Amino acid sequence: MKTLFHTTAAALLALCATLPVHADVRVRANIGMVFDNRYHHDHYYPAPGYVAPRVPHGAIVVGAGPGRYWFHGGVWYRPYGGSYRVVQPSVGIVIPLLPPSYVTLTLGGLPYYYANGVYYRPVPEGYVVTAPPPEAATAQVMPAPPPPPPKADPVIYPRNGQSPEQLETDRRDCNRWATTQPNAQADSSVFNRAVDACMDGRGYTMR
């Protein structure tokens, strides 16, 4: 049985190695797992839709209320009944730190960080989930600068007495909106100003 398993695993890895580096390779290795070979990331992850009875120990909570995610090791989870389902995160979600394993890229002259089908860009609050850049499938991948250290979270004062849940919803929406502004993907200061303007418009003071 061991010999058969090792032979099958070796054949799978050999197959993945023959595929183009820029192909969106997420090969199902077995029930509940995929092998992500994009940019030679070469890591196994639970497949989207996989349901786990609980999140791994040490998972961090991102967001609040019904929009909450649990994040651990490059995998995103959402509540699913009494369990947790593996999902892809929404564009605009910000995490304080990158996953432990990721690929560092330069696409279109901008730094990106990739893991498990998700692209991240550095922003003042940490790293924001972004849509796959148009150049992702064909561009020559070059090493990007190492990620900058995350800055301290800004102090957000709710001028209108908004609840913590409403604050997190508004911040997530503003992060998503900020990524759509011209040059926000290339200049973190533009992204930061866009978030500040959005939050101010929703009744918050940020320092």
C-alpha positions in Angstrom: 0.0 0.0 0.0 2.8 2.4 0.9 4.6 1.7 -2.4 1.4 2.4 -4.4 0.8 5.7 -2.5 4.4 6.8 -3.1 4.2 5.9 -6.8 0.9 7.8 -7.2 2.3 10.8 -5.4 5.5 10.8 -7.5 3.5 10.5 -10.7 1.3 13.5 -9.7 4.3 15.7 -8.9 6.0 14.7 -12.2 2.8 15.6 -14.1 2.6 19.0 -12.3 6.3 19.7 -13.1 5.6 19.4 -16.8 2.9 22.1 -16.9 3.8 25.7 -17.8 4.9 27.9 -14.9 2.3 30.5 -15.7 -0.6 28.1 -16.0 -3.2 28.3 -13.3 -2.4 24.9 -11.9 -4.4 23.7 -9.0 -4.4 20.0 -9.4 -6.7 17.9 -7.2 -4.4 15.5 -5.4 -7.0 13.6 -3.5 -10.4 14.2 -1.9 -10.3 17.7 -0.2 -6.8 18.7 -1.3 -5.3 20.5 -4.3 -1.7 20.9 -5.4 -0.9 24.5 -6.3 2.0 24.7 -8.8 1.4 28.2 -10.1 4.8 30.0 -10.3 6.3 26.8 -8.8 4.6 27.6 -5.5 4.3 23.8 -5.1 2.1 23.5 -2.0 -0.9 21.4 -1.0 -4.0 23.2 0.3 -7.6 22.1 1.2 -9.8 22.6 -1.9 -12.3 25.4 -2.0 -15.6 24.0 -0.7 -13.9 21.5 1.6 -15.7 21.5 5.0 -13.7 21.1 8.2 -15.2 20.5 11.6 -13.1 23.3 13.1 -10.5 25.8 12.0 -6.8 25.1 12.7 -5.4 26.2 16.0 -3.9 29.6 15.7 -6.2 30.8 12.9 -6.8 34.6 13.0 -10.2 36.2 12.6 -10.5 38.8 9.8 -13.5 41.1 9.8 -16.5 41.0 12.1 -20.1 39.9 12.2 -21.5 37.9 9.2 -18.5 39.0 7.1 -15.9 37.3 9.2 -13.2 35.0 7.8 -10.8 32.7 9.6 -7.3 32.7 8.0 -4.6 30.1 8.6 -1.6 29.0 6.6 -2.8 30.7 3.4 -6.3 29.1 3.7 -9.5 31.1 4.2 -12.5 29.7 6.1 -16.1 30.9 6.6 -18.7 29.4 9.0 -20.8 26.7 7.4 -23.5 25.5 9.8 -21.6 24.1 12.8 -18.4 23.7 10.7 -16.1 25.8 8.5 -15.9 25.8 4.7 -12.8 26.6 2.7 -13.5 29.7 0.5 -11.7 32.3 -1.6 -11.6 35.7 0.1 -13.3 38.8 -1.2 -11.2 41.4 -2.9 -10.4 44.2 -0.5 -10.0 42.0 2.6 -6.8 43.1 4.5 -4.6 40.7 6.6 -1.9 42.0 8.9 0.7 39.4 7.8 1.4 37.3 4.7 0.9 33.5 4.9 4.0 31.5 5.9 4.6 30.3 2.3 4.1 32.6 -0.6 5.7 33.5 -4.0 7.1 37.0 -4.4 6.3 38.5 -7.8 6.7 41.6 -9.9 3.9 42.0 -12.4 3.4 45.2 -14.4 6.2 46.7 -12.4 4.3 46.3 -9.1 5.1 43.9 -6.2 2.6 41.1 -5.6 2.6 38.1 -3.2 0.8 34.9 -4.3 -0.4 31.9 -2.3 -3.2 29.3 -2.8 -4.8 31.1 -5.8 -4.8 34.5 -4.0 -2.9 37.7 -4.9 -1.9 40.2 -2.2 -0.6 43.7 -2.5 1.2 45.7 0.3 -0.9 48.5 1.9 -0.3 50.5 5.1 -2.5 48.2 7.2 -0.8 45.0 6.0 -1.7 43.1 2.7 -4.9 43.5 0.7 -6.5 40.8 -1.4 -6.5 41.9 -5.0 -8.0 40.6 -8.2 -5.5 38.6 -10.4 -3.6 41.2 -12.4 -4.1 41.1 -16.2 -0.4 40.2 -16.7 -0.6 37.2 -14.4 -1.1 34.5 -17.1 1.6 35.7 -19.6 4.0 38.2 -17.9 7.6 37.3 -17.2 7.8 36.8 -13.5 10.6 38.6 -11.7 11.4 38.7 -8.0 9.8 41.6 -6.2 11.4 43.5 -3.3 10.9 41.8 0.1 7.6 42.9 1.8 7.8 46.0 3.9 7.1 45.6 7.7 3.4 46.3 8.4 2.6 49.6 9.9 0.5 50.0 13.1 -3.2 50.0 12.6 -4.7 53.5 12.5 -6.9 54.7 15.4 -10.5 54.9 14.1 -13.0 57.0 16.0 -16.7 56.4 15.2 -18.2 59.9 15.2 -21.8 58.7 15.0 -21.6 55.9 17.6 -21.2 53.1 15.0 -20.9 49.6 16.5 -17.6 47.6 16.2 -19.4 45.3 13.7 -20.4 48.3 11.6 -16.9 49.7 11.8 -15.4 46.5 10.4 -18.0 46.3 7.6 -17.3 49.9 6.6 -13.5 49.4 6.7 -13.8 46.3 4.6 -16.0 48.1 2.1 -13.6 51.1 2.0 -10.6 48.8 1.5 -12.3 47.2 -1.5 -13.3 50.6 -2.9 -9.8 52.0 -2.5 -8.3 49.3 -4.6 -10.4 50.6 -7.6 -9.0 54.1 -7.5 -6.4 55.2 -10.1 -2.8 54.4 -9.0 -4.0 52.9 -5.7 -2.4 49.5 -6.7 0.9 51.2 -7.5 1.1 53.7 -4.6 0.2 52.7 -1.1 -0.2 56.4 -0.1 -3.0 56.7 -2.7 -4.7 53.6 -1.3 -4.3 55.0 2.2 -5.8 58.4 1.3 -8.7 56.7 -0.5 -9.5 54.6 2.6 -9.3 57.7 4.8 -11.6 59.6 2.5 -14.1 56.8 2.4 -14.1 56.2 6.1 -14.5 60.0 6.7 -17.5 60.0 4.4 -19.0 57.2 6.5 -18.6 59.1 9.8 -15.2 58.1 11.1 -12.1 60.0 12.1 -8.8 58.2 11.5 -5.4 59.1 13.0 
